[in-house]
Amino acid sequence: MKLLEKITKWQPWKSIFRTGIPTSNYRRSLLIMNNFFLHFHSTKVKKSSLKFSTTYYLGGLSFGLYLVLVVTGVYLMFYYHPSVPIAYRDMKDLEFVVSNGKFLRNMHRWAAHAMVLIVGMHMLRVFFARAFRPPKEFNWIIGILLLISTLLLSYTGYLLPWDQLALWAVTVGTNMVKPMPLIGEKIRFLLIGGNTIGENALLRFYVLHCVVIPLATTALIGIHFWRIRKDGGLQSSYNESQTEKTDLIIGKYQSNEQNKVSGEKLEIDLYGK
């Protein structure tokens, strides 16, 4: 116990865990405010939002599949070159030469299929549950952008194996952009880097699939989680958010309801200093 007490009083320890052990609602609120990782969560959540039947955990499953795609995708990048002469050969090496390469490629592929399905189900659940109502309209728009980025991730990854299926799928897809008035031809030329599908198209789709779209998706996911927290957690309507009682009101001065000090105001250092 003495060792534990010395550790908790050690200055480096206190610089990391600034609020101490959260023994009250006030301390729990302060812990969430001062911890970067916990700050994504609301200070309080409703019991109904934790039920499986409320959300079916579709949002969490989507994020979990995205993490699987990131990890397996980074691994596959070590063995793949976005070059026409060797791209198809690299895919065959992953399948027959690289240790566990076929397993990891299939994991990446099936996780991508599952993510499209789960994200679509998540959007349908939110729509039919009317969880996009005020004050969550902005987060609904972020969700639509995440659905689009999910589809774009799947489509841009389609060309990378450089087989017949990939070549003609991208050819048809980019030709669909061509009839757009005024900018159709320019967008198609920008996407494939020329008039035909070749080396430039493969490189551009590789950069889009591995860098541009993942960065945008990660940023949107962060905003999505942040807005869930700011809008009062999951599945709360505007009227509920107005009448809900909380132990902590964010601002310069906070009221300590845990100790039932009526009228007394406590100034909280949000930086833990």
Helices and strands as residue ranges (DSSP letters): H 2-9, H 11-16, H 25-34, G 38-40, G 47-50, H 52-55, H 58-77, H 84-96, H 101-128, H 137-158, H 164-177, H 184-192, H 199-207, I 208-212, H 213-230, H 238-243, E 253-255, E 265-267
